[in-house]
């Protein structure tokens, strides 16, 4: 069971890391006057992580359905 959880969390964490990189790039290109680029990157990564967890929830429920 822990291998499945690790696999799901690894994918979600990778998505969050990519979200941070893209968010930092967006912040550097477009929002450098209003906030630091890494701040927007962090906000963007948190939103992407939340959406990734929401997307992984049906997969996790199918994997663990019927297990007690």
N, C-alpha and C positions, 0 to 999 in steps of 0.2 A: 504494500500500500504506500509506503514512503517513497518508492521510486516514482510512482505516478504523481504524487504531490510535488516532488522535486522537479520532475519534468515540466509540470504546469508552471511552477514558480520561476523556473529558469527562463522559460519563454516570456513570461510577464515581465521579469526583471530586464531582459534584453530589450523588450519594447520600451520600457521606461528609460533605459540608457540611450536608446536611439532618440526618444522624445526629448531628453535633456540636450543632446547634441543639436538636434534640429531647432529646438526652442532657443538655445543660446545663439545659434546662427541667425534666426529670425530677430531676436532681440538686438544683436549686434548690427544687423543691416537696417532695421526699421525703427527700433525703439531706443537707440543709444542716448537720446537727449532726455528721455523721461525716467529711465531706470537703468541699472546695470544689466548687461546682457545675461549674466548667469542667473539673475533673479527671475527674469522671464523664462529662462531655460528650466529653472526649478519648478516654477508654476506650471509650465507646459508639461514637464515630466510627470508631475503629480496628476494632472488631468489625464494624461495618456495612461498612466498606471491604473487609475480608477476605471477608465474605459476598458483597459486590458483585463482587469479583474472581472468586470461585468461580462465581458465576452467569454472568459474562461469558466464562468459559473455554470452554464449549461453542460459544458464538457465534464466538469468535476462532478456534477450531480448525476450524469449518466455513468461515469466511472464507478461511483460509490453507491449507486442505487441497489438496494437489496442487501447491502453489507451492514452488519451490526458490530 
